[in-house]
Amino acid sequence: MVNVTTVTNFLLMGFSDIWELQLIHAALFLLVYLAALTGNLLIVAITTLDRRFYSPMYFFLKHLSILDLCYISVTVPKSIANSLTNSCSIYYWGCVAQLFLTIMLAISELFVLTVMSYDRYVAICRPLHYEVIMNRGACVQMAAATWFSGGLLGAMYSAGTFTLSFCRTNMIQQFFCDVPSLLNISCSERHIVVDVSVAIGMSFGFISFVSIIISYIYIFSTVLTFPSTESRSKAFSTCLPHLAVIMFFLSTGACAYLKPPSDFPSTLDLMVSVFYTVVPPTLNPLIYSLRNRDMKAALWEVWG
């Protein structure tokens, strides 16, 4: 067993060493965090309290919002606190928890997005069987499977990463604890468990990507047969934003995890990590509320 207690705490990299720029970073992250918090909490409240939103589509949208709330809360508040206190320290077990939660929530979000694409496929391509296929029991089982799968992969990633030894340095070249950044500072020559975990995660990601693409091929081919222009535009307005979110989330995450390791990270590496950890939880409420007529009406009622 390798020694994993060599390092008792880690140092997270900030976006700048200049105090004024750190304050700007903290202010921007705080605004983004409050926007994500407000939007996702509103969606959770509306889909829970309003009986108009008890359909499977809104059931999974509520789970997506809960995941987004947790996902952005794992990394952004700690980064804001570090910028305001001019500190970059994180305890060893805090880093373990942050890595586990980040992986678990990211994988669970990917699976929820996959299930949502399947839900749209059944609703548009097999509308007569929709209530039978997407019944309450099936929806609960799929939601539970997404959370369980995310937790299992998160445990594999974190256990594999923290069985390595960290004796080279304790400076993580990232604003949160992430697998590629931790591998860069590890002095262990063999990363078999981590490599296996990454391979399994990428396999699940590829399967989800293929499933989503197949679902949307059937969806778009069916939508194009609709005689009404209004029906076609409504279906496209519902599906295209969802597809855009998935492609953005998958592409930025794949760039971060498949990129060759580097001892000198660039600003682009930090921006890519922001794109798959901060941007999706912030944009999802806007996309799924502003592009949905019923959701917009409910939001205006709450606002009024």
MODELLER restraints for C-alpha pairs under 7 A, 6 or more apart:
rsr = mdl.restraints
at = mdl.atoms
rsr.add(forms.Gaussian(group=physical.xy_distance, feature=features.Distance(at['CA:2:A'], at['CA:163:A']), mean=6.72, stdev=0.5))
rsr.add(forms.Gaussian(group=physical.xy_distance, feature=features.Distance(at['CA:2:A'], at['CA:164:A']), mean=6.54, stdev=0.5))
rsr.add(forms.Gaussian(group=physical.xy_distance, feature=features.Distance(at['CA:2:A'], at['CA:165:A']), mean=6.18, stdev=0.5))
rsr.add(forms.Gaussian(group=physical.xy_distance, feature=features.Distance(at['CA:3:A'], at['CA:165:A']), mean=5.66, stdev=0.5))
rsr.add(forms.Gaussian(group=physical.xy_distance, feature=features.Distance(at['CA:4:A'], at['CA:162:A']), mean=6.75, stdev=0.5))
rsr.add(forms.Gaussian(group=physical.xy_distance, feature=features.Distance(at['CA:4:A'], at['CA:163:A']), mean=6.24, stdev=0.5))
rsr.add(forms.Gaussian(group=physical.xy_distance, feature=features.Distance(at['CA:4:A'], at['CA:164:A']), mean=6.34, stdev=0.5))
rsr.add(forms.Gaussian(group=physical.xy_distance, feature=features.Distance(at['CA:4:A'], at['CA:165:A']), mean=4.92, stdev=0.5))
rsr.add(forms.Gaussian(group=physical.xy_distance, feature=features.Distance(at['CA:4:A'], at['CA:166:A']), mean=6.81, stdev=0.5))
rsr.add(forms.Gaussian(group=physical.xy_distance, feature=features.Distance(at['CA:6:A'], at['CA:166:A']), mean=6.42, stdev=0.5))
rsr.add(forms.Gaussian(group=physical.xy_distance, feature=features.Distance(at['CA:6:A'], at['CA:167:A']), mean=6.11, stdev=0.5))
rsr.add(forms.Gaussian(group=physical.xy_distance, feature=features.Distance(at['CA:7:A'], at['CA:166:A']), mean=6.11, stdev=0.5))
rsr.add(forms.Gaussian(group=physical.xy_distance, feature=features.Distance(at['CA:7:A'], at['CA:167:A']), mean=6.71, stdev=0.5))
rsr.add(forms.Gaussian(group=physical.xy_distance, feature=features.Distance(at['CA:7:A'], at['CA:170:A']), mean=6.70, stdev=0.5))
rsr.add(forms.Gaussian(group=physical.xy_distance, feature=features.Distance(at['CA:8:A'], at['CA:91:A']), mean=6.61, stdev=0.5))
rsr.add(forms.Gaussian(group=physical.xy_distance, feature=features.Distance(at['CA:8:A'], at['CA:92:A']), mean=5.29, stdev=0.5))
rsr.add(forms.Gaussian(group=physical.xy_distance, feature=features.Distance(at['CA:9:A'], at['CA:89:A']), mean=6.87, stdev=0.5))
rsr.add(forms.Gaussian(group=physical.xy_distance, feature=features.Distance(at['CA:9:A'], at['CA:90:A']), mean=5.78, stdev=0.5))
rsr.add(forms.Gaussian(group=physical.xy_distance, feature=features.Distance(at['CA:9:A'], at['CA:91:A']), mean=4.33, stdev=0.5))
rsr.add(forms.Gaussian(group=physical.xy_distance, feature=features.Distance(at['CA:9:A'], at['CA:92:A']), mean=4.50, stdev=0.5))
rsr.add(forms.Gaussian(group=physical.xy_distance, feature=features.Distance(at['CA:10:A'], at['CA:89:A']), mean=5.76, stdev=0.5))
rsr.add(forms.Gaussian(group=physical.xy_distance, feature=features.Distance(at['CA:10:A'], at['CA:90:A']), mean=5.32, stdev=0.5))
rsr.add(forms.Gaussian(group=physical.xy_distance, feature=features.Distance(at['CA:10:A'], at['CA:91:A']), mean=6.24, stdev=0.5))
rsr.add(forms.Gaussian(group=physical.xy_distance, feature=features.Distance(at['CA:10:A'], at['CA:92:A']), mean=6.37, stdev=0.5))
rsr.add(forms.Gaussian(group=physical.xy_distance, feature=features.Distance(at['CA:10:A'], at['CA:170:A']), mean=4.82, stdev=0.5))
rsr.add(forms.Gaussian(group=physical.xy_distance, feature=features.Distance(at['CA:10:A'], at['CA:171:A']), mean=5.97, stdev=0.5))
rsr.add(forms.Gaussian(group=physical.xy_distance, feature=features.Distance(at['CA:10:A'], at['CA:172:A']), mean=6.77, stdev=0.5))
rsr.add(forms.Gaussian(group=physical.xy_distance, feature=features.Distance(at['CA:11:A'], at['CA:88:A']), mean=5.15, stdev=0.5))
rsr.add(forms.Gaussian(group=physical.xy_distance, feature=features.Distance(at['CA:11:A'], at['CA:89:A']), mean=4.50, stdev=0.5))
rsr.add(forms.Gaussian(group=physical.xy_distance, feature=features.Distance(at['CA:11:A'], at['CA:90:A']), mean=6.14, stdev=0.5))
rsr.add(forms.Gaussian(group=physical.xy_distance, feature=features.Distance(at['CA:11:A'], at['CA:170:A']), mean=5.96, stdev=0.5))
rsr.add(forms.Gaussian(group=physical.xy_distance, feature=features.Distance(at['CA:11:A'], at['CA:171:A']), mean=4.66, stdev=0.5))
rsr.add(forms.Gaussian(group=physical.xy_distance, feature=features.Distance(at['CA:11:A'], at['CA:172:A']), mean=5.84, stdev=0.5))
rsr.add(forms.Gaussian(group=physical.xy_distance, feature=features.Distance(at['CA:12:A'], at['CA:88:A']), mean=4.99, stdev=0.5))
rsr.add(forms.Gaussian(group=physical.xy_distance, feature=features.Distance(at['CA:12:A'], at['CA:89:A']), mean=6.20, stdev=0.5))
rsr.add(forms.Gaussian(group=physical.xy_distance, feature=features.Distance(at['CA:12:A'], at['CA:171:A']), mean=6.18, stdev=0.5))
rsr.add(forms.Gaussian(group=physical.xy_distance, feature=features.Distance(at['CA:12:A'], at['CA:172:A']), mean=5.10, stdev=0.5))
rsr.add(forms.Gaussian(group=physical.xy_distance, feature=features.Distance(at['CA:12:A'], at['CA:173:A']), mean=6.59, stdev=0.5))
rsr.add(forms.Gaussian(group=physical.xy_distance, feature=features.Distance(at['CA:12:A'], at['CA:174:A']), mean=5.98, stdev=0.5))
rsr.add(forms.Gaussian(group=physical.xy_distance, feature=features.Distance(at['CA:12:A'], at['CA:175:A']), mean=5.28, stdev=0.5))
rsr.add(forms.Gaussian(group=physical.xy_distance, feature=features.Distance(at['CA:12:A'], at['CA:176:A']), mean=6.29, stdev=0.5))
rsr.add(forms.Gaussian(group=physical.xy_distance, feature=features.Distance(at['CA:13:A'], at['CA:88:A']), mean=6.65, stdev=0.5))
rsr.add(forms.Gaussian(group=physical.xy_distance, feature=features.Distance(at['CA:13:A'], at['CA:172:A']), mean=6.11, stdev=0.5))
rsr.add(forms.Gaussian(group=physical.xy_distance, feature=features.Distance(at['CA:13:A'], at['CA:173:A']), mean=5.27, stdev=0.5))
rsr.add(forms.Gaussian(group=physical.xy_distance, feature=features.Distance(at['CA:13:A'], at['CA:174:A']), mean=5.15, stdev=0.5))
rsr.add(forms.Gaussian(group=physical.xy_distance, feature=features.Distance(at['CA:13:A'], at['CA:175:A']), mean=5.17, stdev=0.5))
rsr.add(forms.Gaussian(group=physical.xy_distance, feature=features.Distance(at['CA:14:A'], at['CA:175:A']), mean=5.89, stdev=0.5))
rsr.add(forms.Gaussian(group=physical.xy_distance, feature=features.Distance(at['CA:16:A'], at['CA:22:A']), mean=6.05, stdev=0.5))
rsr.add(forms.Gaussian(group=physical.xy_distance, feature=features.Distance(at['CA:22:A'], at['CA:83:A']), mean=5.28, stdev=0.5))
rsr.add(forms.Gaussian(group=physical.xy_distance, feature=features.Distance(at['CA:23:A'], at['CA:83:A']), mean=6.47, stdev=0.5))
rsr.add(forms.Gaussian(group=physical.xy_distance, feature=features.Distance(at['CA:23:A'], at['CA:84:A']), mean=6.41, stdev=0.5))
rsr.add(forms.Gaussian(group=physical.xy_distance, feature=features.Distance(at['CA:26:A'], at['CA:80:A']), mean=4.81, stdev=0.5))
rsr.add(forms.Gaussian(group=physical.xy_distance, feature=features.Distance(at['CA:26:A'], at['CA:83:A']), mean=5.89, stdev=0.5))
rsr.add(forms.Gaussian(group=physical.xy_distance, feature=features.Distance(at['CA:26:A'], at['CA:84:A']), mean=6.67, stdev=0.5))
rsr.add(forms.Gaussian(group=physical.xy_distance, feature=features.Distance(at['CA:29:A'], at['CA:76:A']), mean=6.79, stdev=0.5))
rsr.add(forms.Gaussian(group=physical.xy_distance, feature=features.Distance(at['CA:29:A'], at['CA:80:A']), mean=6.65, stdev=0.5))
rsr.add(forms.Gaussian(group=physical.xy_distance, feature=features.Distance(at['CA:30:A'], at['CA:80:A']), mean=6.92, stdev=0.5))
rsr.add(forms.Gaussian(group=physical.xy_distance, feature=features.Distance(at['CA:32:A'], at['CA:282:A']), mean=6.82, stdev=0.5))
rsr.add(forms.Gaussian(group=physical.xy_distance, feature=features.Distance(at['CA:35:A'], at['CA:282:A']), mean=6.65, stdev=0.5))
rsr.add(forms.Gaussian(group=physical.xy_distance, feature=features.Distance(at['CA:36:A'], at['CA:281:A']), mean=6.10, stdev=0.5))
rsr.add(forms.Gaussian(group=physical.xy_distance, feature=features.Distance(at['CA:36:A'], at['CA:282:A']), mean=4.39, stdev=0.5))
rsr.add(forms.Gaussian(group=physical.xy_distance, feature=features.Distance(at['CA:37:A'], at['CA:69:A']), mean=6.20, stdev=0.5))
rsr.add(forms.Gaussian(group=physical.xy_distance, feature=features.Distance(at['CA:39:A'], at['CA:285:A']), mean=5.31, stdev=0.5))
rsr.add(forms.Gaussian(group=physical.xy_distance, feature=features.Distance(at['CA:40:A'], at['CA:65:A']), mean=5.00, stdev=0.5))
rsr.add(forms.Gaussian(group=physical.xy_distance, feature=features.Distance(at['CA:40:A'], at['CA:69:A']), mean=6.44, stdev=0.5))
rsr.add(forms.Gaussian(group=physical.xy_distance, feature=features.Distance(at['CA:40:A'], at['CA:285:A']), mean=5.79, stdev=0.5))
rsr.add(forms.Gaussian(group=physical.xy_distance, feature=features.Distance(at['CA:43:A'], at['CA:62:A']), mean=6.55, stdev=0.5))
rsr.add(forms.Gaussian(group=physical.xy_distance, feature=features.Distance(at['CA:43:A'], at['CA:65:A']), mean=6.83, stdev=0.5))
rsr.add(forms.Gaussian(group=physical.xy_distance, feature=features.Distance(at['CA:44:A'], at['CA:62:A']), mean=5.18, stdev=0.5))
rsr.add(forms.Gaussian(group=physical.xy_distance, feature=features.Distance(at['CA:44:A'], at['CA:65:A']), mean=6.45, stdev=0.5))
rsr.add(forms.Gaussian(group=physical.xy_distance, feature=features.Distance(at['CA:47:A'], at['CA:53:A']), mean=5.12, stdev=0.5))
rsr.add(forms.Gaussian(group=physical.xy_distance, feature=features.Distance(at['CA:47:A'], at['CA:54:A']), mean=6.78, stdev=0.5))
rsr.add(forms.Gaussian(group=physical.xy_distance, feature=features.Distance(at['CA:47:A'], at['CA:58:A']), mean=6.27, stdev=0.5))
rsr.add(forms.Gaussian(group=physical.xy_distance, feature=features.Distance(at['CA:47:A'], at['CA:62:A']), mean=6.35, stdev=0.5))
rsr.add(forms.Gaussian(group=physical.xy_distance, feature=features.Distance(at['CA:56:A'], at['CA:134:A']), mean=6.72, stdev=0.5))
rsr.add(forms.Gaussian(group=physical.xy_distance, feature=features.Distance(at['CA:56:A'], at['CA:139:A']), mean=6.71, stdev=0.5))
rsr.add(forms.Gaussian(group=physical.xy_distance, feature=features.Distance(at['CA:57:A'], at['CA:116:A']), mean=6.78, stdev=0.5))
rsr.add(forms.Gaussian(group=physical.xy_distance, feature=features.Distance(at['CA:57:A'], at['CA:119:A']), mean=6.69, stdev=0.5))
rsr.add(forms.Gaussian(group=physical.xy_distance, feature=features.Distance(at['CA:60:A'], at['CA:112:A']), mean=6.81, stdev=0.5))
rsr.add(forms.Gaussian(group=physical.xy_distance, feature=features.Distance(at['CA:60:A'], at['CA:116:A']), mean=6.59, stdev=0.5))
rsr.add(forms.Gaussian(group=physical.xy_distance, feature=features.Distance(at['CA:64:A'], at['CA:109:A']), mean=6.36, stdev=0.5))
rsr.add(forms.Gaussian(group=physical.xy_distance, feature=features.Distance(at['CA:64:A'], at['CA:112:A']), mean=6.54, stdev=0.5))
rsr.add(forms.Gaussian(group=physical.xy_distance, feature=features.Distance(at['CA:67:A'], at['CA:105:A']), mean=6.13, stdev=0.5))
rsr.add(forms.Gaussian(group=physical.xy_distance, feature=features.Distance(at['CA:67:A'], at['CA:109:A']), mean=6.39, stdev=0.5))
rsr.add(forms.Gaussian(group=physical.xy_distance, feature=features.Distance(at['CA:68:A'], at['CA:281:A']), mean=4.68, stdev=0.5))
rsr.add(forms.Gaussian(group=physical.xy_distance, feature=features.Distance(at['CA:71:A'], at['CA:102:A']), mean=6.36, stdev=0.5))
rsr.add(forms.Gaussian(group=physical.xy_distance, feature=features.Distance(at['CA:71:A'], at['CA:105:A']), mean=5.78, stdev=0.5))
rsr.add(forms.Gaussian(group=physical.xy_distance, feature=features.Distance(at['CA:72:A'], at['CA:277:A']), mean=6.52, stdev=0.5))
rsr.add(forms.Gaussian(group=physical.xy_distance, feature=features.Distance(at['CA:72:A'], at['CA:278:A']), mean=5.94, stdev=0.5))
rsr.add(forms.Gaussian(group=physical.xy_distance, feature=features.Distance(at['CA:72:A'], at['CA:281:A']), mean=6.46, stdev=0.5))
rsr.add(forms.Gaussian(group=physical.xy_distance, feature=features.Distance(at['CA:74:A'], at['CA:98:A']), mean=6.25, stdev=0.5))
rsr.add(forms.Gaussian(group=physical.xy_distance, feature=features.Distance(at['CA:74:A'], at['CA:102:A']), mean=6.75, stdev=0.5))
rsr.add(forms.Gaussian(group=physical.xy_distance, feature=features.Distance(at['CA:75:A'], at['CA:176:A']), mean=6.01, stdev=0.5))
rsr.add(forms.Gaussian(group=physical.xy_distance, feature=features.Distance(at['CA:79:A'], at['CA:175:A']), mean=6.41, stdev=0.5))
rsr.add(forms.Gaussian(group=physical.xy_distance, feature=features.Distance(at['CA:82:A'], at['CA:88:A']), mean=5.25, stdev=0.5))
rsr.add(forms.Gaussian(group=physical.xy_distance, feature=features.Distance(at['CA:95:A'], at['CA:177:A']), mean=5.69, stdev=0.5))
rsr.add(forms.Gaussian(group=physical.xy_distance, feature=features.Distance(at['CA:96:A'], at['CA:158:A']), mean=6.47, stdev=0.5))
rsr.add(forms.Gaussian(group=physical.xy_distance, feature=features.Distance(at['CA:98:A'], at['CA:177:A']), mean=6.31, stdev=0.5))
rsr.add(forms.Gaussian(group=physical.xy_distance, feature=features.Distance(at['CA:99:A'], at['CA:158:A']), mean=6.20, stdev=0.5))
rsr.add(forms.Gaussian(group=physical.xy_distance, feature=features.Distance(at['CA:99:A'], at['CA:177:A']), mean=5.50, stdev=0.5))
rsr.add(forms.Gaussian(group=physical.xy_distance, feature=features.Distance(at['CA:99:A'], at['CA:178:A']), mean=5.89, stdev=0.5))
rsr.add(forms.Gaussian(group=physical.xy_distance, feature=features.Distance(at['CA:100:A'], at['CA:154:A']), mean=4.86, stdev=0.5))
rsr.add(forms.Gaussian(group=physical.xy_distance, feature=features.Distance(at['CA:100:A'], at['CA:155:A']), mean=6.11, stdev=0.5))
rsr.add(forms.Gaussian(group=physical.xy_distance, feature=features.Distance(at['CA:100:A'], at['CA:158:A']), mean=5.38, stdev=0.5))
rsr.add(forms.Gaussian(group=physical.xy_distance, feature=features.Distance(at['CA:101:A'], at['CA:154:A']), mean=6.79, stdev=0.5))
rsr.add(forms.Gaussian(group=physical.xy_distance, feature=features.Distance(at['CA:103:A'], at['CA:154:A']), mean=4.86, stdev=0.5))
rsr.add(forms.Gaussian(group=physical.xy_distance, feature=features.Distance(at['CA:104:A'], at['CA:150:A']), mean=4.21, stdev=0.5))
rsr.add(forms.Gaussian(group=physical.xy_distance, feature=features.Distance(at['CA:104:A'], at['CA:151:A']), mean=4.84, stdev=0.5))
rsr.add(forms.Gaussian(group=physical.xy_distance, feature=features.Distance(at['CA:104:A'], at['CA:153:A']), mean=6.49, stdev=0.5))
rsr.add(forms.Gaussian(group=physical.xy_distance, feature=features.Distance(at['CA:104:A'], at['CA:154:A']), mean=4.44, stdev=0.5))
rsr.add(forms.Gaussian(group=physical.xy_distance, feature=features.Distance(at['CA:105:A'], at['CA:150:A']), mean=6.32, stdev=0.5))
rsr.add(forms.Gaussian(group=physical.xy_distance, feature=features.Distance(at['CA:107:A'], at['CA:150:A']), mean=4.90, stdev=0.5))
rsr.add(forms.Gaussian(group=physical.xy_distance, feature=features.Distance(at['CA:108:A'], at['CA:146:A']), mean=5.06, stdev=0.5))
rsr.add(forms.Gaussian(group=physical.xy_distance, feature=features.Distance(at['CA:108:A'], at['CA:147:A']), mean=5.40, stdev=0.5))
rsr.add(forms.Gaussian(group=physical.xy_distance, feature=features.Distance(at['CA:108:A'], at['CA:149:A']), mean=6.85, stdev=0.5))
rsr.add(forms.Gaussian(group=physical.xy_distance, feature=features.Distance(at['CA:108:A'], at['CA:150:A']), mean=4.62, stdev=0.5))
rsr.add(forms.Gaussian(group=physical.xy_distance, feature=features.Distance(at['CA:111:A'], at['CA:146:A']), mean=5.56, stdev=0.5))
rsr.add(forms.Gaussian(group=physical.xy_distance, feature=features.Distance(at['CA:112:A'], at['CA:146:A']), mean=6.34, stdev=0.5))
rsr.add(forms.Gaussian(group=physical.xy_distance, feature=features.Distance(at['CA:113:A'], at['CA:246:A']), mean=6.94, stdev=0.5))
rsr.add(forms.Gaussian(group=physical.xy_distance, feature=features.Distance(at['CA:114:A'], at['CA:208:A']), mean=6.00, stdev=0.5))
rsr.add(forms.Gaussian(group=physical.xy_distance, feature=features.Distance(at['CA:114:A'], at['CA:212:A']), mean=5.90, stdev=0.5))
rsr.add(forms.Gaussian(group=physical.xy_distance, feature=features.Distance(at['CA:117:A'], at['CA:212:A']), mean=5.99, stdev=0.5))
rsr.add(forms.Gaussian(group=physical.xy_distance, feature=features.Distance(at['CA:117:A'], at['CA:215:A']), mean=6.46, stdev=0.5))
rsr.add(forms.Gaussian(group=physical.xy_distance, feature=features.Distance(at['CA:118:A'], at['CA:215:A']), mean=6.22, stdev=0.5))
rsr.add(forms.Gaussian(group=physical.xy_distance, feature=features.Distance(at['CA:121:A'], at['CA:215:A']), mean=5.70, stdev=0.5))
rsr.add(forms.Gaussian(group=physical.xy_distance, feature=features.Distance(at['CA:121:A'], at['CA:219:A']), mean=5.63, stdev=0.5))
rsr.add(forms.Gaussian(group=physical.xy_distance, feature=features.Distance(at['CA:122:A'], at['CA:130:A']), mean=5.82, stdev=0.5))
rsr.add(forms.Gaussian(group=physical.xy_distance, feature=features.Distance(at['CA:123:A'], at['CA:130:A']), mean=5.68, stdev=0.5))
rsr.add(forms.Gaussian(group=physical.xy_distance, feature=features.Distance(at['CA:124:A'], at['CA:219:A']), mean=6.47, stdev=0.5))
rsr.add(forms.Gaussian(group=physical.xy_distance, feature=features.Distance(at['CA:125:A'], at['CA:219:A']), mean=6.32, stdev=0.5))
rsr.add(forms.Gaussian(group=physical.xy_distance, feature=features.Distance(at['CA:125:A'], at['CA:222:A']), mean=6.25, stdev=0.5))
rsr.add(forms.Gaussian(group=physical.xy_distance, feature=features.Distance(at['CA:156:A'], at['CA:197:A']), mean=6.18, stdev=0.5))
rsr.add(forms.Gaussian(group=physical.xy_distance, feature=features.Distance(at['CA:157:A'], at['CA:194:A']), mean=6.25, stdev=0.5))
rsr.add(forms.Gaussian(group=physical.xy_distance, feature=features.Distance(at['CA:157:A'], at['CA:197:A']), mean=5.75, stdev=0.5))
rsr.add(forms.Gaussian(group=physical.xy_distance, feature=features.Distance(at['CA:160:A'], at['CA:193:A']), mean=5.01, stdev=0.5))
rsr.add(forms.Gaussian(group=physical.xy_distance, feature=features.Distance(at['CA:160:A'], at['CA:194:A']), mean=4.95, stdev=0.5))
rsr.add(forms.Gaussian(group=physical.xy_distance, feature=features.Distance(at['CA:161:A'], at['CA:179:A']), mean=6.89, stdev=0.5))
rsr.add(forms.Gaussian(group=physical.xy_distance, feature=features.Distance(at['CA:161:A'], at['CA:194:A']), mean=5.85, stdev=0.5))
rsr.add(forms.Gaussian(group=physical.xy_distance, feature=features.Distance(at['CA:164:A'], at['CA:186:A']), mean=6.57, stdev=0.5))
rsr.add(forms.Gaussian(group=physical.xy_distance, feature=features.Distance(at['CA:164:A'], at['CA:188:A']), mean=5.82, stdev=0.5))
rsr.add(forms.Gaussian(group=physical.xy_distance, feature=features.Distance(at['CA:165:A'], at['CA:186:A']), mean=5.84, stdev=0.5))
rsr.add(forms.Gaussian(group=physical.xy_distance, feature=features.Distance(at['CA:165:A'], at['CA:187:A']), mean=5.98, stdev=0.5))
rsr.add(forms.Gaussian(group=physical.xy_distance, feature=features.Distance(at['CA:165:A'], at['CA:188:A']), mean=5.80, stdev=0.5))
rsr.add(forms.Gaussian(group=physical.xy_distance, feature=features.Distance(at['CA:166:A'], at['CA:185:A']), mean=6.35, stdev=0.5))
rsr.add(forms.Gaussian(group=physical.xy_distance, feature=features.Distance(at['CA:166:A'], at['CA:186:A']), mean=4.65, stdev=0.5))
rsr.add(forms.Gaussian(group=physical.xy_distance, feature=features.Distance(at['CA:166:A'], at['CA:187:A']), mean=5.78, stdev=0.5))
rsr.add(forms.Gaussian(group=physical.xy_distance, feature=features.Distance(at['CA:167:A'], at['CA:186:A']), mean=6.84, stdev=0.5))
rsr.add(forms.Gaussian(group=physical.xy_distance, feature=features.Distance(at['CA:167:A'], at['CA:187:A']), mean=6.05, stdev=0.5))
rsr.add(forms.Gaussian(group=physical.xy_distance, feature=features.Distance(at['CA:168:A'], at['CA:185:A']), mean=6.02, stdev=0.5))
rsr.add(forms.Gaussian(group=physical.xy_distance, feature=features.Distance(at['CA:168:A'], at['CA:186:A']), mean=6.51, stdev=0.5))
rsr.add(forms.Gaussian(group=physical.xy_distance, feature=features.Distance(at['CA:168:A'], at['CA:187:A']), mean=5.85, stdev=0.5))
rsr.add(forms.Gaussian(group=physical.xy_distance, feature=features.Distance(at['CA:169:A'], at['CA:185:A']), mean=5.97, stdev=0.5))
rsr.add(forms.Gaussian(group=physical.xy_distance, feature=features.Distance(at['CA:172:A'], at['CA:181:A']), mean=5.88, stdev=0.5))
rsr.add(forms.Gaussian(group=physical.xy_distance, feature=features.Distance(at['CA:172:A'], at['CA:182:A']), mean=6.43, stdev=0.5))
rsr.add(forms.Gaussian(group=physical.xy_distance, feature=features.Distance(at['CA:173:A'], at['CA:181:A']), mean=5.82, stdev=0.5))
rsr.add(forms.Gaussian(group=physical.xy_distance, feature=features.Distance(at['CA:173:A'], at['CA:265:A']), mean=6.69, stdev=0.5))
rsr.add(forms.Gaussian(group=physical.xy_distance, feature=features.Distance(at['CA:174:A'], at['CA:181:A']), mean=6.45, stdev=0.5))
rsr.add(forms.Gaussian(group=physical.xy_distance, feature=features.Distance(at['CA:174:A'], at['CA:270:A']), mean=6.58, stdev=0.5))
rsr.add(forms.Gaussian(group=physical.xy_distance, feature=features.Distance(at['CA:180:A'], at['CA:257:A']), mean=6.37, stdev=0.5))
rsr.add(forms.Gaussian(group=physical.xy_distance, feature=features.Distance(at['CA:184:A'], at['CA:261:A']), mean=6.53, stdev=0.5))
rsr.add(forms.Gaussian(group=physical.xy_distance, feature=features.Distance(at['CA:184:A'], at['CA:263:A']), mean=6.80, stdev=0.5))
rsr.add(forms.Gaussian(group=physical.xy_distance, feature=features.Distance(at['CA:223:A'], at['CA:232:A']), mean=5.69, stdev=0.5))
rsr.add(forms.Gaussian(group=physical.xy_distance, feature=features.Distance(at['CA:223:A'], at['CA:235:A']), mean=6.89, stdev=0.5))
rsr.add(forms.Gaussian(group=physical.xy_distance, feature=features.Distance(at['CA:224:A'], at['CA:232:A']), mean=6.77, stdev=0.5))
rsr.add(forms.Gaussian(group=physical.xy_distance, feature=features.Distance(at['CA:226:A'], at['CA:232:A']), mean=6.18, stdev=0.5))
rsr.add(forms.Gaussian(group=physical.xy_distance, feature=features.Distance(at['CA:237:A'], at['CA:291:A']), mean=6.64, stdev=0.5))
rsr.add(forms.Gaussian(group=physical.xy_distance, feature=features.Distance(at['CA:238:A'], at['CA:291:A']), mean=6.75, stdev=0.5))
rsr.add(forms.Gaussian(group=physical.xy_distance, feature=features.Distance(at['CA:241:A'], at['CA:287:A']), mean=6.42, stdev=0.5))
rsr.add(forms.Gaussian(group=physical.xy_distance, feature=features.Distance(at['CA:249:A'], at['CA:276:A']), mean=5.49, stdev=0.5))
rsr.add(forms.Gaussian(group=physical.xy_distance, feature=features.Distance(at['CA:249:A'], at['CA:280:A']), mean=6.83, stdev=0.5))
rsr.add(forms.Gaussian(group=physical.xy_distance, feature=features.Distance(at['CA:252:A'], at['CA:272:A']), mean=5.97, stdev=0.5))
rsr.add(forms.Gaussian(group=physical.xy_distance, feature=features.Distance(at['CA:252:A'], at['CA:275:A']), mean=6.45, stdev=0.5))
rsr.add(forms.Gaussian(group=physical.xy_distance, feature=features.Distance(at['CA:252:A'], at['CA:276:A']), mean=5.73, stdev=0.5))
rsr.add(forms.Gaussian(group=physical.xy_distance, feature=features.Distance(at['CA:253:A'], at['CA:276:A']), mean=5.82, stdev=0.5))
rsr.add(forms.Gaussian(group=physical.xy_distance, feature=features.Distance(at['CA:256:A'], at['CA:272:A']), mean=6.84, stdev=0.5))
rsr.add(forms.Gaussian(group=physical.xy_distance, feature=features.Distance(at['CA:256:A'], at['CA:273:A']), mean=6.89, stdev=0.5))
rsr.add(forms.Gaussian(group=physical.xy_distance, feature=features.Distance(at['CA:289:A'], at['CA:295:A']), mean=5.25, stdev=0.5))
rsr.add(forms.Gaussian(group=physical.xy_distance, feature=features.Distance(at['CA:289:A'], at['CA:296:A']), mean=5.75, stdev=0.5))
rsr.add(forms.Gaussian(group=physical.xy_distance, feature=features.Distance(at['CA:290:A'], at['CA:296:A']), mean=5.85, stdev=0.5))
